[in-house]
Amino acid sequence: MRDNRNKTRRNSPHRINVLTAGNERVLGRLVNITISGLMYLGDAPQAVGTALRLRLPLPTMANGKTAIDVQGEVVWCGDDDNPRFHRVGIEIRDLGAEEGYIIETVLQRLHLVG
């Protein structure tokens, strides 16, 4: 699979669930994130092109928030080494300035950038 990322992602050592915004159903565990996309490991595959409204709880408070909501689109989905799980790649769409700032702030605080 060709990698179209323009930012390097580092895996997070923190256990952060990726939730659906609204009903907060757990989709999976966050593996990595940048302001342009994320990958999570879940127990159900997602169809490419599916639009998702996601809630991301933050491992540290930033800008007075403990979670952010983002709009994303599934750009790929594949099997994990463990056949019970699927890796899901999300492109973050229409990211607000505050949400982008919060993601960058958290990544810097946790030493997960550059």
C-alpha positions as MATLAB code, in Angstrom:
seq = 'MRDNRNKTRRNSPHRINVLTAGNERVLGRLVNITISGLMYLGDAPQAVGTALRLRLPLPTMANGKTAIDVQGEVVWCGDDDNPRFHRVGIEIRDLGAEEGYIIETVLQRLHLVG';
ca = [
       0.000    0.000    0.000;
       1.374    3.427   -0.959;
       1.872    5.869    1.933;
       0.488    9.315    1.055;
       1.191   10.937    4.420;
       2.956   14.276    4.515;
       3.565   14.199    8.291;
       5.391   11.544   10.277;
       3.286    9.741   12.837;
       4.562    8.229   16.037;
       2.720    5.519   17.892;
       1.190    6.641   21.153;
       2.100    4.741   24.324;
      -1.145    6.010   25.877;
      -4.325    3.962   25.779;
      -6.780    6.280   24.058;
     -10.084    5.004   22.724;
     -11.511    6.363   19.479;
     -15.226    6.949   19.999;
     -18.145    7.916   17.826;
     -19.223   11.464   18.649;
     -22.726   11.558   20.069;
     -23.279    8.094   21.494;
     -19.562    7.598   22.324;
     -19.454    3.999   21.113;
     -15.877    2.693   21.205;
     -14.564    2.016   17.687;
     -11.076    1.028   18.761;
      -7.754    2.139   20.241;
      -5.811    5.049   18.790;
      -2.477    3.922   17.341;
      -1.204    7.229   15.931;
      -2.397   10.710   14.981;
      -1.424   13.956   13.235;
      -3.561   16.957   12.375;
      -4.279   15.366    8.991;
      -5.145   11.812    9.973;
      -5.114    8.959   12.415;
      -5.056    5.200   12.615;
      -6.940    3.090   15.093;
      -7.095   -0.612   15.842;
     -10.650   -1.890   16.097;
     -12.582   -5.135   16.146;
     -14.771   -4.260   13.145;
     -13.729   -3.285    9.614;
     -14.874    0.035    8.133;
     -15.752    0.590    4.484;
     -13.467    2.968    2.590;
     -15.275    6.269    2.036;
     -17.312    6.050    5.239;
     -17.674    9.444    6.926;
     -17.276    9.327   10.693;
     -17.727   11.920   13.414;
     -15.192   10.934   16.058;
     -14.564   11.905   19.669;
     -10.994   11.681   20.894;
     -10.483   11.801   24.673;
      -7.225   13.614   25.438;
      -4.568   12.047   27.696;
      -3.828   15.549   29.017;
      -6.053   18.622   29.213;
      -5.360   21.168   26.485;
      -6.971   24.569   26.011;
      -9.384   23.653   28.814;
     -10.671   20.537   27.003;
     -10.467   16.858   27.843;
     -11.773   15.628   24.448;
     -12.197   16.885   20.890;
     -14.589   15.973   18.102;
     -13.317   15.636   14.529;
     -14.857   14.736   11.187;
     -13.033   11.980    9.330;
     -13.260    9.711    6.332;
     -12.043    6.122    6.154;
      -9.289    6.036    3.517;
      -8.118    2.473    4.094;
      -8.854   -0.567    6.227;
      -6.772   -3.704    6.594;
      -6.327   -6.767    8.735;
      -4.041   -6.587   11.742;
      -1.489   -9.292   12.556;
      -4.039  -10.465   15.121;
      -6.968  -11.708   12.981;
      -9.499  -10.423   15.563;
      -8.593   -6.810   14.778;
      -8.549   -4.371   11.872;
      -6.379   -1.305   11.285;
      -8.383    1.666   10.078;
      -6.858    4.756    8.474;
      -8.809    7.989    8.805;
      -8.213   11.266    6.987;
      -9.317   14.144    9.199;
     -11.553   16.546    7.262;
     -12.477   20.171    7.992;
     -10.361   20.384   11.135;
     -11.124   23.520   13.088;
      -8.293   25.809   14.183;
      -8.886   25.071   17.865;
      -8.937   21.292   17.341;
      -5.730   21.468   15.278;
      -4.060   23.541   17.984;
      -5.173   21.076   20.654;
      -3.847   18.048   18.730;
      -0.476   19.757   18.147;
      -0.287   20.849   21.805;
      -0.985   17.344   23.119;
       1.511   15.769   20.690;
       4.199   18.205   21.820;
       3.473   17.692   25.517;
       3.717   13.923   25.092;
       6.854   14.185   22.932;
       5.122   12.499   19.996;
       6.243   14.977   17.310;
       9.368   15.437   15.228;
];
